[in-house]
Structures are given as C-alpha cells and as structure tokens.
Amino acid sequence: MNGRPKKHSLTLRGHRTSVSLEDEFWEAFRAIAEAEGRPINALAAEIDARRGTECGLASAIRLYVLRRLQTG
C-alpha cells in the first residue's frame, strides 16, 4: 500500500480526462460499477454531473465510494 494517487484515464461525455486516485479507491470504484452492471465511465459521468463546482472529480469519486461503503 503506497497511498499515493495515480492518474487514471476516463471518458466523460466523449471527452478524455484523467483523475488521480489511490489504488484502494480506484479498486473500490471499479467494484461498485461492476456490481451495478455499469461501465465505469458512465458512473464517473453521473458523479461528475452531480458534483457541482465546489468539489473536484477525484474528491467526488472518493466521497461516492466512501458513502457506498458506509451504506453497504
């Protein structure tokens, strides 16, 4: 466990972007998308659309993962 964020590429609404997440968050995010039967890019786009301007995409994904793990 390194704890350093790594850049991962995503495609949101047809545009490539990168998000820096720690491996543990990225793995949990992928597992959530898979459990929901959704492509990870679609889930990321949904989170992106709901996050507003006060929160960056990486933080919004971390919060999404945390909330999902807390609620089961």
N, C-alpha and C positions, 0 to 999 in steps of 0.2 A: 504494500500500500504506500503510494508515493504522495498522494494528497495534492499534487499539482494539477491544475486544469490542463486539459489537452483540447486542441481545436478539432472539431468535428464538422463536416460539411452537411448542410441541409438545403433542401429546395423548398422555398415558401412562395406559393402562388407564381411559380415559374421562374423565380429568381434564386440563384445560388447565394448562400450566406454561410458563415461559419459561426459556431458557438463554442465557447470554451467551458467544458465541464470536467469535473473529476471523474475518473473511471467508474466509481461506485454510482454516481448519479446517472451517468450515461447508461450503464448496465440496467439500472432500475427503470429508467425511462424507456429503454427498448423492451424490457419485460412487460411494462404496463401497456405499451402499444400492442405488443403481441397478444397479451391476454384479452385486449379489447378487439382483436382482429382488425386493427387499423394500421396503415402504413405510418411509420414514424414521422414522415414529412407532413402528413395530414394532421396528426396530433400536434406537432410543433406549430403548424399554421393556425390551428384553433387557439392554442395558448397565446401565440403572437397577436392574434386579433383581439383577444380579451385583456391583454396586459396593460393597456394604457401607455402613457408616456412617462410615468414615474418609475418604471421598472424595466431593466434591460431584459432581453430574451433569455439569457443564461440564468438570471435570477428567477425569472418567471417559471422556467422549467424546473429549477431546484425546488421552488415553493410548491409547484404542482406535484412533483414526486413526493415531497415530504407530506403534503396533505393526503395524498392517496395512500401512502404507507400508514399514516395515522388512523385513517378511517377503514382500512382493510379493503 
